Amino acid sequence: MQYLSIIEQPTKEAIKAFAEKRNLTEHLPETYQHPQEDYLVASNSPPVFVVSDGVTLNFKKIVEDDAKYPVPSPAGEVAKIFCEAVVKSARDKYSEFDAEQIVEVFKEANGEVKNYNEQIGKSDISGNATGFYAATGSFVIIKKDKAYWASICDSFVAHFDKEMNVKFMSSGLCLPYAVINGQEKMAGYLEKGALDLANSDRIFVFTDGFEHYVKNAEFLKMFRNWSGNLKKHIAGFSEKMNLKDPENYGHERSLIAILV
């Protein structure tokens, strides 16, 4: 098994497009650097792969309060807590892991987020209707010829054969509104399942910043020949596509690609 992981901050072009669309140009100049809100952990022993994307805070409210976007971002902290807790929970359960424990891993990781949010309380800048700092997330735990997976809201899991034909992709749906925020009810909105793996299959675990990439045939083609230059090729593709379409290709983004 091989894997590569990529985590990228938003480009200056994407920030500019975001600011213009929301009339925030004077508050988000080209020199603005957004705090990290994506996080990922990739573990080989045992094979656990998780990504999370902190829900962007309420820029409008922050500007109205004449404040600055907090660094580090509390939403980024939620993403970090969730990823690290998923790996710990999966490691503890791995020897006897099966599909029944997917939800338990989520519940334990979401419980760690609950502890964080209880310490700091609700916020009117949380950027989501629950009032708690939140994130989306997805994870895969590989054991023998199975990939046990889960996703919530618009973080994704995708499964491809060796020719990069898609076998499965999670929906990315957020209705009803579901996030990782510590609320116990969120476990009921989890997408989850078990994938049957064949030799040389590929598994992607990624945040929404890679959604358009994963639906781009040119991008997927690079993964057919899994080489040592793969990351370099991806970086070149990102640079090219960001200049063409920063709103879809320049956002903060995280990807773990696994060659089974």
N, C-alpha and C positions, 0 to 999 in steps of 0.2 A: 504494500500500500504506500502510495506517495500522496503528498498534498502540497498546495501552495496557498498562502494567505496574502491578501491585499487589503490595506485600509488607507483611504485617501481623504484628505480634507477638501472642502469645496474650493473650486478654482476662483480666481478673481473675476473671470467672466460670468460664472454662475452667481456669485455674490452681487455683481452689478445688475444682472437680469432680475434677481430676487428683489433688490432695492428699488429698481425702476418700477416694477409691477406693483409695489406696495407703497410708493411715494416715500421711500426711506433713504433716498440718495444722500442727503446731507448727513444722515446718521451712519451710513455704511459706505464710506469712501473706498476707493480701490485698495487702500492700504489696510483696510479692516481685516482682521483675522478672527474667524469664528472659533470659539472653543470646541474641542473635540466632544462629539456627542455619540459617535459610533464606538463600538468596542467589540473585540473578538478574542476568543481563545481557541487554539487548536492543540489537541493533546493526542500523542501517538500511543500512550500507555496509561490507561486504555484509550481506544480511539473515540474521542469525544470532540465534537466540533460545534461551536456556538457563536452566533453573532447577535448583536443587539443595537438598536438605534434609538437614542433618546429623543423624545418628542420635543420639537423646537419650541422654545418658550415664546411668550406673547410679546413680540417686539413692540407692538403698538402701545401696550400698557407700560412697558419699560421706558419707552420714549416719553409718554405722557407724564411719567413720574420723574422725568429728568434724571434717569438712572442709567447705568451701563449694564450690558449683558453680563451676568455673573460668570466669573472664571475662577475655578472650574464650574462648568454647568451642572446644576443638580440633576438635570436629565441625563447628562453623560455619566454622572455617578451612579444613577439607577442602572444604566446599561452595563457598567463595569461590575456592579454588585451582582446583577443577574447572571452574567457570563461566568464569573468565577464561582458562583454558587451552583450553577448547573454542572460544571465540571466536578466539583467536590461531591455533590449528591450522586452523580453517575458513577464516579469512582468507588464510592462506598457501596453501591448496589451492584456493581458490574458482574461479580461472580455469579449472581443469580438473576441477572437482568432479563426481562422479557417485556412484551408490549404492555402488560398490566402496570408497569412501573413508570411509563412515560409521564403520566399525569402527576405521579408522586414527585418526580424530579422537578417538574414545573412548580408544583405547590411549594416545595422546599425553597426553591430559588425565589419565587414570588414572596415567600415569607420573609426572606432576608431583605427584600425591598420594602416590605411592610415595616420592618424594624427601623429602616432608614427614614421612611416618610413619617412615622410616628414621632421620631425625634425632632423633625423640623416642621411638621404640620402642613396643612393645606396652604396653597399660595394662589393669589390672583394673577400670577405670571406663569403658572404651570403650563399654559398652552393647550390645555385640554379640559373637557367638560367635567372630569372627575375632581379637579382641584388639586390632585396629588401629582407630584413629579412622576413621569412615566416614560416608558420605552416600548418599542416593539421588539420582537426577538424570534429566533428560530434555532433549533439544534438538531444534530444527528448523533446517534450513538451506534457504532458499528460493532456487531458481534457475530462472528462466523459469517454466514451468508445472508445476514439481515442488516438493514439500516433502519433503526427505530428513530422516528422523526417527530417533531412538533413545530408548529409555527403559530404566531398570534399576530393579527393585523398584517401590515405590509412589510414583514420580513418573510423570507421565502426558503423553501427547500425544493430542489429540482433534481431529477434523475434522468440520465442520458445513457444510451448504449455507447459502444466504442466508436461509432460513426457520428456521435453527437446528435442522434435522433432522440427527441424527448420522449421519455416513457411516462413521466409524471412531473407535475409542478403544483405546488400548493396555491391556493386561490389568491392570497393577499387581501382578502376581504376584511373590512373593519366594521361590518354591520352585523349585530349591534356593536356599538363602539366598545372595543376590547383592547386593553393594553396591559403591560406589566406595571402595576402600580401598588401592589400589596393587597388589593382587595381580593378576598377569597373567591368571589363570584367569577372572577376572570378565568379560572380554571375550566369553567363550563363552556367557554367560547374557544377553547384550544382546538386547532386542527392537529390531527395526529394520525400515526399509522406505522406500518412496517413494510419496507420495500424488500423484495427479493433481488439479491445482487448476483450478477454474472461477471465472469472474468473480464476485466478492462472496462467495466462500467465507470461512469463519472457521476459524482454527487456534488452538487453546488449547494452551499448554505450562504445566503446573502441578504443584505439590507436593500431597501427600495432604490438606493442610488445606483444599483446595478441592474434594476429591472429592465431598462431599455437595452442594456448590453446583452442580457441573456436572451432577448428576443431578436437579436441582430445576427443574421447568418454569418457575416464576416467574422464577428467575434467568436462565435461558436466553432467555426472552422479551425481556429488556432489550437483548439484543444484536441483535435484528432491526432495530431502528432505531438505527443507530450514530450517536450524537449527541455533542455537546460536553459534555452533562450525564451521560454514561454513568458516569463514576467516582463522581459524586455519588449517582446512583441505586444503584450497587453498595454504597456506604458505608451508605446507609440500609437496604438489604436486610440487610447484615451485622449492623448494630446490632439490627434487629428479630429476626433469627433467632438471634443469640447469646443474647439474653434468653430465648428459648424453648428452645434446645437448645445450650448452650455446648460440650458434648462433641463435637458434630459441626460446629458453625459458629464456634467461638471459638478454635480451634487456630491456631498460627503457620501462615501460608499465603502462597503466592506464585503469581501468575498472570501470564502474558503472553498477551494476546488479540490476534490479528492479523486484520485485514480485508484480504483479498487484492484 
